[in-house]
Protein backbone atom coordinates (compact mmCIF):
# COMPACT_ATOMS: atom_id res chain seq x y z
CA UNK A 1 0.00 0.00 0.00
CA UNK A 2 1.31 3.41 -0.97
CA UNK A 3 1.45 6.45 1.27
CA UNK A 4 2.30 10.14 1.14
CA UNK A 5 3.37 11.89 4.33
CA UNK A 6 3.48 15.64 4.89
CA UNK A 7 5.41 17.47 7.62
CA UNK A 8 7.59 14.36 8.05
CA UNK A 9 10.07 15.85 10.51
CA UNK A 10 12.56 13.36 11.91
CA UNK A 11 10.55 10.35 10.78
CA UNK A 12 8.64 8.86 13.73
CA UNK A 13 5.40 8.55 11.81
CA UNK A 14 7.24 7.55 8.62
CA UNK A 15 9.07 4.72 10.39
CA UNK A 16 5.88 3.45 12.03
CA UNK A 17 4.09 3.38 8.68
CA UNK A 18 7.09 1.66 7.09
CA UNK A 19 7.07 -1.02 9.78
CA UNK A 20 3.39 -1.65 9.16
CA UNK A 21 4.09 -2.26 5.47
CA UNK A 22 3.22 1.05 3.81
CA UNK A 23 5.40 2.07 0.87
CA UNK A 24 6.17 5.78 0.94
CA UNK A 25 6.11 7.44 -2.46
CA UNK A 26 6.79 10.90 -1.00
CA UNK A 27 7.97 12.23 2.36
CA UNK A 28 7.61 16.01 2.26
CA UNK A 29 9.58 18.11 4.76
CA UNK A 30 11.03 21.61 4.46
CA UNK A 31 13.55 21.52 7.35
CA UNK A 32 17.00 20.64 6.06
CA UNK A 33 18.23 19.00 9.28
CA UNK A 34 15.15 16.78 9.46
CA UNK A 35 15.65 15.79 5.83
CA UNK A 36 19.26 14.86 6.63
CA UNK A 37 17.96 12.56 9.37
CA UNK A 38 15.52 10.93 6.95
CA UNK A 39 18.28 10.44 4.37
CA UNK A 40 20.73 9.09 6.95
CA UNK A 41 18.28 6.32 7.87
CA UNK A 42 16.95 5.67 4.37
CA UNK A 43 17.98 2.22 3.22
CA UNK A 44 19.71 1.56 6.55
CA UNK A 45 19.13 -1.02 9.28
CA UNK A 46 15.76 0.43 10.33
CA UNK A 47 14.34 1.28 6.89
CA UNK A 48 13.92 -1.43 4.29
CA UNK A 49 14.03 0.73 1.17
CA UNK A 50 15.27 4.16 0.21
CA UNK A 51 12.90 6.88 1.27
CA UNK A 52 11.84 9.44 -1.37
CA UNK A 53 12.54 12.61 0.62
CA UNK A 54 11.32 15.89 -0.86
CA UNK A 55 13.01 18.81 0.84
CA UNK A 56 10.47 21.51 0.15
CA UNK A 57 7.56 23.49 1.53
CA UNK A 58 4.25 21.63 1.24
CA UNK A 59 2.63 24.82 -0.03
CA UNK A 60 2.48 24.38 -3.77
CA UNK A 61 3.82 20.81 -3.74
CA UNK A 62 2.57 18.95 -6.87
CA UNK A 63 0.61 15.76 -6.20
CA UNK A 64 -0.70 15.07 -9.72
CA UNK A 65 1.54 12.08 -10.46
CA UNK A 66 0.00 10.11 -7.55
CA UNK A 67 -3.63 11.21 -7.89
CA UNK A 68 -5.92 8.26 -7.21
CA UNK A 69 -2.98 5.91 -6.59
CA UNK A 70 -2.50 6.42 -2.85
CA UNK A 71 -3.99 4.37 -0.03
CA UNK A 72 -2.90 6.64 2.83
CA UNK A 73 -2.20 10.33 3.37
CA UNK A 74 -0.60 10.98 6.76
CA UNK A 75 0.82 13.91 8.65
CA UNK A 76 0.93 16.05 11.74
CA UNK A 77 0.66 19.70 10.70
CA UNK A 78 2.90 22.01 12.78
CA UNK A 79 1.51 22.05 16.29
CA UNK A 80 2.94 25.37 17.51
CA UNK A 81 -0.17 27.42 16.57
CA UNK A 82 -2.28 25.25 18.90
CA UNK A 83 0.22 24.11 21.52
CA UNK A 84 -0.36 24.98 25.16
CA UNK A 85 3.32 25.99 25.29
CA UNK A 86 3.04 28.13 22.14
CA UNK A 87 1.81 31.64 21.45
CA UNK A 88 -1.82 30.48 21.06
CA UNK A 89 -2.31 32.25 17.72
CA UNK A 90 -4.12 29.23 16.26
CA UNK A 91 -5.63 29.60 12.79
CA UNK A 92 -4.07 33.07 12.48
CA UNK A 93 -0.56 31.64 12.76
CA UNK A 94 1.41 31.47 9.51
CA UNK A 95 2.51 27.97 10.55
CA UNK A 96 -1.07 26.69 10.46
CA UNK A 97 -0.84 24.27 7.56
CA UNK A 98 -4.04 22.29 8.00
CA UNK A 99 -5.30 23.79 4.68
CA UNK A 100 -2.34 22.14 2.94
CA UNK A 101 -3.31 18.75 4.33
CA UNK A 102 -6.79 19.25 2.88
CA UNK A 103 -5.33 20.36 -0.46
CA UNK A 104 -3.31 17.14 -0.58
CA UNK A 105 -6.41 15.08 0.22
CA UNK A 106 -8.30 16.77 -2.62
CA UNK A 107 -5.49 16.14 -5.09
CA UNK A 108 -4.58 12.59 -4.06
CA UNK A 109 -8.02 11.17 -3.17
CA UNK A 110 -6.45 8.69 -0.71
CA UNK A 111 -8.48 5.87 0.77
CA UNK A 112 -7.53 6.94 4.29
CA UNK A 113 -6.11 9.97 6.09
CA UNK A 114 -4.27 9.83 9.42
CA UNK A 115 -3.75 13.09 11.34
CA UNK A 116 -1.84 13.67 14.60
CA UNK A 117 -1.61 16.91 16.57
CA UNK A 118 -1.40 18.38 20.06
CA UNK A 119 -4.39 18.05 22.35
CA UNK A 120 -4.31 21.83 22.83
CA UNK A 121 -6.32 22.02 19.62
CA UNK A 122 -9.35 20.88 21.64
CA UNK A 123 -9.26 23.90 23.96
CA UNK A 124 -12.39 26.07 23.81
CA UNK A 125 -10.57 28.94 22.10
CA UNK A 126 -9.55 26.66 19.21
CA UNK A 127 -12.62 24.38 19.14
CA UNK A 128 -14.44 26.28 16.36
CA UNK A 129 -11.42 25.98 14.09
CA UNK A 130 -11.10 22.28 14.94
CA UNK A 131 -14.74 21.80 13.89
CA UNK A 132 -13.86 23.57 10.65
CA UNK A 133 -10.90 21.24 10.07
CA UNK A 134 -13.20 18.23 10.54
CA UNK A 135 -15.65 19.59 7.95
CA UNK A 136 -12.83 20.34 5.53
CA UNK A 137 -11.55 16.78 5.85
CA UNK A 138 -15.09 15.53 5.25
CA UNK A 139 -15.46 17.60 2.05
CA UNK A 140 -11.91 18.31 0.80
CA UNK A 141 -13.12 19.08 -2.75
CA UNK A 142 -15.34 21.95 -1.59
CA UNK A 143 -12.78 24.73 -1.74
CA UNK A 144 -12.92 28.25 -0.38
CA UNK A 145 -14.20 30.95 -2.70
CA UNK A 146 -12.31 34.13 -3.48
CA UNK A 147 -12.51 36.42 -0.47
CA UNK A 148 -14.30 33.83 1.65
CA UNK A 149 -12.95 33.55 5.19
CA UNK A 150 -12.85 30.28 7.06
CA UNK A 151 -15.91 31.08 9.17
CA UNK A 152 -18.10 31.65 6.09
CA UNK A 153 -16.63 28.58 4.45
CA UNK A 154 -17.45 26.62 7.60
CA UNK A 155 -21.10 27.72 7.40
CA UNK A 156 -21.28 26.53 3.80
CA UNK A 157 -19.76 23.17 4.70
CA UNK A 158 -22.06 22.83 7.72
CA UNK A 159 -25.04 23.38 5.42
CA UNK A 160 -23.88 20.48 3.23
CA UNK A 161 -23.60 18.36 6.37
CA UNK A 162 -27.06 19.35 7.60
CA UNK A 163 -28.64 18.60 4.23
CA UNK A 164 -26.72 15.31 3.97
CA UNK A 165 -25.56 16.43 0.58
CA UNK A 166 -23.23 14.19 -1.40
CA UNK A 167 -20.30 15.58 -3.33
CA UNK A 168 -17.69 13.96 -5.54
CA UNK A 169 -15.17 13.35 -2.76
CA UNK A 170 -16.25 12.70 0.82
CA UNK A 171 -14.68 11.18 3.93
CA UNK A 172 -16.05 9.71 7.14
CA UNK A 173 -14.05 11.43 9.87
CA UNK A 174 -13.52 9.62 13.18
CA UNK A 175 -12.39 11.77 16.06
CA UNK A 176 -10.81 13.93 17.04
CA UNK A 177 -9.89 11.76 19.98
CA UNK A 178 -7.32 12.67 22.61
CA UNK A 179 -5.29 9.62 23.61
CA UNK A 180 -2.90 9.16 26.51
CA UNK A 181 -0.03 7.51 24.65
CA UNK A 182 1.29 5.86 27.82
CA UNK A 183 -1.80 3.63 27.49
CA UNK A 184 -0.38 2.33 24.20
CA UNK A 185 3.18 1.50 25.25
CA UNK A 186 4.88 4.89 25.01
CA UNK A 187 6.99 5.52 28.14
CA UNK A 188 5.76 9.11 28.49
CA UNK A 189 2.79 10.96 29.91
CA UNK A 190 1.99 12.27 26.45
CA UNK A 191 -1.48 13.24 25.24
CA UNK A 192 -2.07 13.61 21.53
CA UNK A 193 -5.04 14.25 19.26
CA UNK A 194 -5.71 11.71 16.52
CA UNK A 195 -8.14 11.84 13.60
CA UNK A 196 -8.80 9.14 11.03
CA UNK A 197 -10.75 9.76 7.82
CA UNK A 198 -11.93 7.01 5.44
CA UNK A 199 -13.23 7.69 1.95
CA UNK A 200 -17.00 7.37 2.05
CA UNK A 201 -17.38 5.32 -1.11
CA UNK A 202 -15.43 2.47 0.53
CA UNK A 203 -18.13 2.06 3.23
CA UNK A 204 -15.55 1.25 5.90
CA UNK A 205 -15.95 1.75 9.65
CA UNK A 206 -13.03 2.78 11.83
CA UNK A 207 -12.77 1.38 15.36
CA UNK A 208 -10.40 2.89 17.88
CA UNK A 209 -7.78 0.67 19.53
CA UNK A 210 -8.28 -0.16 23.18
CA UNK A 211 -5.52 0.70 25.67
CA UNK A 212 -3.07 -2.13 26.26
CA UNK A 213 -1.10 -0.52 29.12
CA UNK A 214 -2.34 1.15 32.30
CA UNK A 215 -1.34 3.04 35.41
CA UNK A 216 -3.24 0.51 37.53
CA UNK A 217 -1.14 -2.33 36.12
CA UNK A 218 2.03 -0.40 36.97
CA UNK A 219 0.77 0.16 40.53
CA UNK A 220 0.13 -3.57 40.81
CA UNK A 221 3.54 -4.44 39.35
CA UNK A 222 5.31 -2.14 41.80
CA UNK A 223 3.26 -2.21 44.99
CA UNK A 224 1.13 -5.38 44.94
CA UNK A 225 3.31 -8.09 43.38
CA UNK A 226 6.65 -6.28 43.54
CA UNK A 227 7.70 -7.82 40.19
CA UNK A 228 8.84 -4.42 38.93
CA UNK A 229 11.61 -4.04 41.52
CA UNK A 230 12.79 -7.64 41.20
CA UNK A 231 12.90 -7.29 37.43
CA UNK A 232 15.33 -4.40 37.82
CA UNK A 233 17.35 -6.09 40.58
CA UNK A 234 16.25 -3.53 43.18
CA UNK A 235 14.98 -3.68 46.71
CA UNK A 236 11.44 -2.33 46.84
CA UNK A 237 11.34 1.10 48.47
CA UNK A 238 8.73 2.19 50.96
CA UNK A 239 5.45 2.65 49.06
CA UNK A 240 4.10 6.17 48.73
CA UNK A 241 1.31 7.13 51.08
CA UNK A 242 -2.00 5.51 50.13
CA UNK A 243 -0.56 3.08 47.59
CA UNK A 244 -0.85 0.08 49.91
CA UNK A 245 -4.49 0.80 50.56
CA UNK A 246 -5.13 1.10 46.85
CA UNK A 247 -3.50 -2.28 46.24
CA UNK A 248 -5.51 -4.01 48.94
CA UNK A 249 -8.80 -2.29 48.13
CA UNK A 250 -8.96 -2.72 44.38
CA UNK A 251 -8.89 -6.35 43.37
CA UNK A 252 -8.42 -5.41 39.71
CA UNK A 253 -4.93 -4.16 40.51
CA UNK A 254 -3.76 -7.66 41.37
CA UNK A 255 -4.44 -9.12 37.91
CA UNK A 256 -5.22 -6.26 35.52
CA UNK A 257 -6.01 -7.01 31.89
CA UNK A 258 -3.39 -4.52 30.69
CA UNK A 259 0.40 -4.35 30.85
CA UNK A 260 2.09 -1.91 33.23
CA UNK A 261 2.85 1.56 31.93
CA UNK A 262 6.46 1.59 30.74
CA UNK A 263 8.75 3.65 32.94
CA UNK A 264 11.95 5.58 32.35
CA UNK A 265 13.87 2.84 34.14
CA UNK A 266 12.32 0.22 31.85
CA UNK A 267 13.34 2.13 28.74
CA UNK A 268 16.87 3.11 29.77
CA UNK A 269 17.78 -0.44 30.85
CA UNK A 270 20.93 -1.59 29.08
CA UNK A 271 22.21 1.88 28.24
CA UNK A 272 25.45 2.94 29.96
CA UNK A 273 25.39 6.04 32.11
CA UNK A 274 26.29 8.88 29.73
CA UNK A 275 29.59 10.73 30.09
CA UNK A 276 29.45 14.49 29.76
CA UNK A 277 30.63 15.69 26.36
CA UNK A 278 31.73 12.18 25.38
CA UNK A 279 30.06 9.45 23.39
CA UNK A 280 29.46 5.85 24.42
CA UNK A 281 31.13 3.09 22.45
CA UNK A 282 28.65 1.25 20.24
CA UNK A 283 25.70 3.53 21.10
CA UNK A 284 24.80 6.29 18.65
CA UNK A 285 23.75 9.73 19.92
CA UNK A 286 24.47 8.90 23.58
CA UNK A 287 26.53 11.90 24.70
CA UNK A 288 26.15 13.41 28.17
CA UNK A 289 25.32 17.10 28.44
CA UNK A 290 26.43 19.04 31.54
CA UNK A 291 24.61 21.88 33.24
CA UNK A 292 21.23 20.40 34.15
CA UNK A 293 19.52 22.03 37.11
CA UNK A 294 16.16 21.92 38.81
CA UNK A 295 13.99 24.99 39.00
CA UNK A 296 10.38 25.76 39.86
CA UNK A 297 8.00 23.54 37.90
CA UNK A 298 10.84 21.65 36.21
CA UNK A 299 12.15 18.85 38.37
CA UNK A 300 12.84 16.24 35.69
CA UNK A 301 11.29 12.83 35.09
CA UNK A 302 11.33 10.17 37.80
CA UNK A 303 12.96 6.80 37.07
CA UNK A 304 9.99 4.67 38.08
CA UNK A 305 7.22 6.45 36.21
CA UNK A 306 6.68 7.30 32.53
CA UNK A 307 8.66 10.40 31.52
CA UNK A 308 7.12 13.81 31.34
CA UNK A 309 6.16 14.86 27.82
CA UNK A 310 9.27 15.42 25.72
CA UNK A 311 9.10 18.84 24.12
CA UNK A 312 10.75 20.29 21.07
CA UNK A 313 11.14 23.90 22.18
CA UNK A 314 10.68 26.93 19.96
CA UNK A 315 14.24 28.15 20.49
CA UNK A 316 16.50 25.19 21.10
CA UNK A 317 16.11 22.45 23.69
CA UNK A 318 13.82 23.17 26.67
CA UNK A 319 15.75 22.52 29.86
CA UNK A 320 13.52 21.35 32.67
CA UNK A 321 11.18 19.06 30.75
CA UNK A 322 13.83 16.87 29.12
CA UNK A 323 15.70 15.84 32.27
CA UNK A 324 16.06 12.68 34.34
CA UNK A 325 15.67 12.92 38.11
CA UNK A 326 17.98 10.36 39.69
CA UNK A 327 17.08 8.36 42.79
CA UNK A 328 19.17 10.72 44.94
CA UNK A 329 17.24 13.76 43.66
CA UNK A 330 19.99 15.10 41.39
CA UNK A 331 19.18 15.73 37.73
CA UNK A 332 20.81 15.38 34.36
CA UNK A 333 19.71 15.91 30.78
CA UNK A 334 18.42 13.02 28.74
CA UNK A 335 20.78 12.21 25.90
CA UNK A 336 19.54 12.17 22.33
CA UNK A 337 19.50 8.34 22.40
CA UNK A 338 17.56 8.21 25.66
CA UNK A 339 15.05 10.71 24.28
CA UNK A 340 14.73 8.63 21.11
CA UNK A 341 13.99 5.56 23.23
CA UNK A 342 11.31 7.52 25.07
CA UNK A 343 9.72 8.18 21.66
CA UNK A 344 10.11 4.44 20.82
CA UNK A 345 12.70 4.93 18.07
CA UNK A 346 14.98 1.88 17.69
CA UNK A 347 18.60 2.34 18.75
CA UNK A 348 19.89 2.00 15.19
CA UNK A 349 17.83 4.96 14.02
CA UNK A 350 20.35 7.81 13.99
CA UNK A 351 20.14 11.59 14.30
CA UNK A 352 23.17 13.03 12.49
CA UNK A 353 22.72 16.74 13.26
CA UNK A 354 23.35 18.86 16.33
CA UNK A 355 21.83 17.91 19.67
CA UNK A 356 19.49 20.89 19.48
CA UNK A 357 18.13 19.86 16.08
CA UNK A 358 17.94 16.19 17.04
CA UNK A 359 15.97 16.98 20.19
CA UNK A 360 13.64 19.24 18.24
CA UNK A 361 12.92 16.41 15.78
CA UNK A 362 12.42 13.88 18.57
CA UNK A 363 10.19 16.17 20.60
CA UNK A 364 7.97 16.85 17.57
CA UNK A 365 7.83 13.20 16.45
CA UNK A 366 4.91 10.82 16.55
CA UNK A 367 6.12 7.91 18.72
CA UNK A 368 7.00 5.07 16.38
CA UNK A 369 4.99 2.48 18.35
CA UNK A 370 1.78 4.51 18.09
CA UNK A 371 2.32 5.22 14.40
CA UNK A 372 2.79 1.50 13.75
CA UNK A 373 -0.30 0.60 15.79
CA UNK A 374 -2.58 2.88 13.78
CA UNK A 375 -0.94 1.96 10.49
CA UNK A 376 -1.48 -1.76 11.07
CA UNK A 377 -5.15 -1.18 11.85
CA UNK A 378 -5.51 0.84 8.66
CA UNK A 379 -3.70 -1.90 6.70
CA UNK A 380 -6.14 -4.51 7.99
CA UNK A 381 -9.11 -2.28 7.18
CA UNK A 382 -7.97 -1.43 3.65
CA UNK A 383 -6.65 -4.88 2.67
CA UNK A 384 -10.07 -6.28 1.60
CA UNK A 385 -10.59 -3.21 -0.61
CA UNK A 386 -7.26 -3.85 -2.29
CA UNK A 387 -8.10 -7.54 -2.79
CA UNK A 388 -11.50 -6.71 -4.30
CA UNK A 389 -9.85 -4.27 -6.68
CA UNK A 390 -7.29 -6.89 -7.72
CA UNK A 391 -10.00 -9.53 -8.24
CA UNK A 392 -11.98 -7.08 -10.36
CA UNK A 393 -8.91 -6.33 -12.49
CA UNK A 394 -8.29 -10.07 -12.98
CA UNK A 395 -11.90 -10.58 -14.00
CA UNK A 396 -11.52 -7.91 -16.66
CA UNK A 397 -8.27 -9.43 -17.82
CA UNK A 398 -6.42 -6.26 -16.95
CA UNK A 399 -3.06 -6.40 -15.22
CA UNK A 400 -2.40 -3.81 -12.56
CA UNK A 401 0.31 -1.40 -13.64
CA UNK A 402 2.53 -0.56 -10.65
CA UNK A 403 4.19 2.77 -10.15
CA UNK A 404 7.90 2.62 -10.99
CA UNK A 405 10.17 2.10 -8.01
CA UNK A 406 11.75 5.27 -6.71
CA UNK A 407 15.17 5.84 -8.21
CA UNK A 408 17.46 8.65 -7.26
CA UNK A 409 17.13 11.49 -4.81
CA UNK A 410 14.22 13.86 -5.47
CA UNK A 411 15.34 17.38 -6.15
CA UNK A 412 14.09 20.33 -4.14
CA UNK A 413 10.77 21.41 -5.61
N, C-alpha and C positions, 0 to 999 in steps of 0.2 A: 504494500500500500504506500502511496506517495504522499508526501507532506511538504508544506511550505511553512516556515516559521519566521515571524517578524520579531524585531527587538530581541535578537537571540542572546545578546550579552555574552557571558562566559560559557554558556552551553549546558546549564543544568537541565532545562526542559529538552533541549536537543538530544542530550545523551539518554534521558529517560525514554524519549520516543524511539531513538535508535535501538535501545535494548528491547523494546516491545516489538520491534520488527518493522517500524516505519522507515521508508527510504526517502531521505530528504532530497528534494530537487532544488531547493533554495533556502539558505539561511541568510537572512538580511539583517545587517547590523552596521551602524555608522561609526561606532567607536573603534579606533584603530587597535588599541591594546586588547580589547575583547576579541577582535578578529584575529589577532596574533595568537591568542589562546586557542581559538577554534582551529586555526591552521596547525598549531603545534600538536594538537591531539588527533587531527584528521589522519586516518589511516594508521594510527598507532595502536598500542595494546588495548585501549578502551573503546576504540571506534573501528568498526569492521571495514568500512570503505571511506574513501576520501570525501570529505564534506564540501559541497559547493557553497563557498562563503562569498557573499556579495557585500563588499565594504561600501556601503552607500546609505543615504537617507531613504527611508521608506516612502517619503513624499515624492510622488512621481515615478516610483519604481514600476517597470512594465511587467505585467503578469500574462500578457496575451498568449505566450507560447505554451502555457500550462492550463489555459481556460478549459474547464470541463474534464480535466485529467487528474484532478487532485482529490484524494480521499479526505485529507485533514489539513485545515489551516489552524495554526496554533500561535500563541504569543501572549506576552504580558506587557501591554503598553506601559510606558514610563509611569511609575507610581508616585513620583514626587508631587504632582499637582493635588493628589488626594491623600497623601501620607499624613498621619498624625504628627510626625516629626518635621513635616515640610512647612511651606509658607501658606498652605490652605487656599491657594488661588483657584484650584479646581479647573472647571471647563474654560476659564479665562487664561490659564497658563499656556504659554507657547509650547510646552512639552506635552500637552494633552494630545495624544495621537490615536485616541479611539476612532476618530473618523477615518484614519488610514486603515485600521483593521477592517472597518466596514467596506471601504473601497476595495480592499483585497478580496473580501467575501463576494462582492458583486462581480468582480472580474473573474475569479477562479471558480465560483459555484461549487465549493467543496461539499462533500457529503456531511462533514462534521466540522465544528469549530470548537476549540478549547481555549478558554481565556482565564488567565490568572492575574490577580491584582491584590493590593493591600485592602484590609478590611475597613480602613478609614473611608473608603468610598461609600460605605453604608451609613455614614453619619448623616443626621438630619439635614445639614447644610448642603450636602452633596446628593441626597436621595433623589431629588427631581432629575438631576442629570443622569444618575444611574438608571432611572426609569426610561429616560430617553435612549440611553445606550441599548437597553434591552429591546426597545421597539425598533431601533435601527438594525440590530442583529436579526430581528424577526423579518424585517422588510428591507434588506440591503439594497435592493434595486430601486427603491423609492428615494430618489436623491433630493437634496435641498434645491429650492429654486433660487434664482438670482435675487439677492437682497433679503432672503428669508432667514431669520435667525433660528437658533435651535429650538426655542420655545414654541414658535409658530409651526415649525416642522414637526415638533412633537405632537401638537394638536392634530395635525393632519394625519400622522401615523396612528394616533389614538382613535381617530374616527374610523380608519380602516379596520382597526381591531374591534371596535364596537359593532361595526356593521358586518363583521366576519367576512370581510372582502378577501378575495383570492387574487394574488398577483403572480407574475411569472416566476419569481424566486422568493420562497418563504422558508423560514426555519422555525422549529419548535425549540424555544429557549428554556432550559432548565436552570434554575438558580435565579439570582445569585445566591450562593450558599457560603457562609463563613465556616471554615473548618479549622479545628485545632490540629495542626499537623503532627503534634506529639502523639495523637490518637492513631496515627498511621505509620509509626515507626521512625519519625524524625526526632532526633534527640535535642529538641528545642521546644520551648513554649513559643510557638509561632502560629499566629492566626493568619489565614489568607482567604481571599474571596475567589471562588471558582464559578465559572459559567460554562455550560456545555450547550451547544446548539446543533440540532440535527435537521437536515433538509426535509421539509415536510412531505415531499413526494415519496420518500422512502418509507414512511409510516412506521418509524422506529420509536421505541420508548426508552428513554434513559432512566436508569436506576442508580442512585447514589451508593457508593461503597459504605459498608458499615465499619465503624472503628474496630481495629484489631489490637490496639494497645490501650492501656488505661492507667490513670493515677491510682485507682483502687488496687489494681494488680501489683503496682510498684509498692504500695503500702504493705500489701500482704507479703511480697517477696522480702521486704526489708524487716518488717516488724511483727509478722505473724509466724512465717516459716523460718526466716533468717537466711534463706538460700542466697540472697544477694551478697551478704558479707562473706559467707563461706566461698562463694564463687570467686571473689576478689582476694581471698586469702587474708581477710581482715577479721578482727574481733569486733563484734557488734557493739556500737556505742550505746549510751543510754538513750532510749527513745524520747523524742520530743514530747512535751506535755500534751496529753489527750490522745496520743497515737495508740497506746495500749488499750484504752477504752474502746477506740474505734475498732481495733482488731478483734476484741472479744465480743463487741456488740453487733457487728455486721457479719453474719455468716458468709455472705457472698465474697468477703475479702479472702477467705481461706482458700477457696477454689474458684477464682473468677474465670469467666469464659475468654478473657483477653490476656494478652501478654503484658508484662510490666512496661511502663514507659521506659525508654532507653535514656540512660543518664550520661553525664559527661564522663564519669569514670568508665562506664561501659565502652564508650566510643574511643577514648584515648588509650585503652588497654593495648599494650604492645608497642606503643611509641616511646622512644627514649625521652627523658626530660630534655627540653631544648637548652642549648647553650647560647647565651647572648652573643649576637653578631657572628655566629658560626653555624654552619650547616651540620646536619647529622648524616653520617655515612649510610648510603643506601636508601635514604628517605628524602624525596624531593620536597622542596618548599617548607622545610622544617628548621627555620632559623629563629633563635630567640631574639626578642626585642626588649631592650632595657627601658626603664623609666615608668613602668606601670604604677599607678597610685590610686587609692580609694578616695572618693569624695562624695559629697551628699547626693544620694539617689543613684550612685554608681559604685556598687560594691563587688562587681564581678559575679560570675556564675559558680554555684556550688558544685562540688564534685559529684554528689549523690542525688542529683536532681537534673532534669533536662536543662540545657543551657538557656539563658535569656535569649531573646530574639537577636540574631546577628543582624547588624545594620550596615548599610553601605556608606553612609555619610555623604553630605553634599560637598564637603571640602576636605577630602582625605579620610583617614580612618577615625571613626569615633572612638574615644578612649575607654570610657567606663563600661560600655555595653559589651565590648569584645574582650573581656578579661576572664581569667580563671581565678577563683578564690580557693587557695589551698586550705588544707585541713587546719593549719595553724593560724589562719586568718590573713596571711599575706597574699598579695595578688601578683599576677604576671599576665602579660598579653598572650592571647592565643596566637600560635603561629599560623601561617597560611595553611599548612597541612592540617592542623587541628581544626581550623575553621572549615576547611573543605570536608573533613569527616563529619562535622556537625551538620553540613548540608548534604550529606550522604554521597559525596563524590568518592569514587574509588581512589586508592593511593597512587595509582599510575596515571591518573589524570593530572596534567601539569599546568602550572600557571607561570609562564615565562617572564612576565613583566615585573615591574616594581611591586613591593609589598602593598603600597597604597592602591595601585590599580587592581592587583589580585584580590584584595579584600573588598574593594568596591564591587567587582564582578561576583564574588562569592556571596556578599550580602544581598545583592539584587537577584540572585539566582532562584529558580524554582528547585527545591530539593529533588535530587535525581529519583529517589524512591517514590515520591508522590507523582512525579511526571510519569514514571513507568507504570504505576498502578492505574492511573487514568487512561494511559495509552493502551494498556492491555484490555481494559474494559471496552474501549472504543474499537479495538481490533476485533474482539469477539462479537460486538454488535454489528459491525460492518461486514464481517466475513461472509455471512449468507447472501448479502447483496452482491458481493463480488462473485460468488459462486453462481448466483442466478444469471448475472450478466454474462459470465463465461459460458454457461450452458446455452443461453440464448444465442450467443455468437456461434457456438458449435452447430446449433440447430439450423442456422442460416448458412452454414458452410463458410463463415467468415473467420479468419484467423485474427486474433488480437494483435495489433501493431504496437509494440512497446516503445516507450520513449528511448532514445539513445542514451547509453550510459554517459555520465558526466566525464568529460575529458578536459584536463587543463584547468587552470585557475581562472575563475571569472574576473573580468576586469571591473574596475570601479565604474559604476553607471553614472 
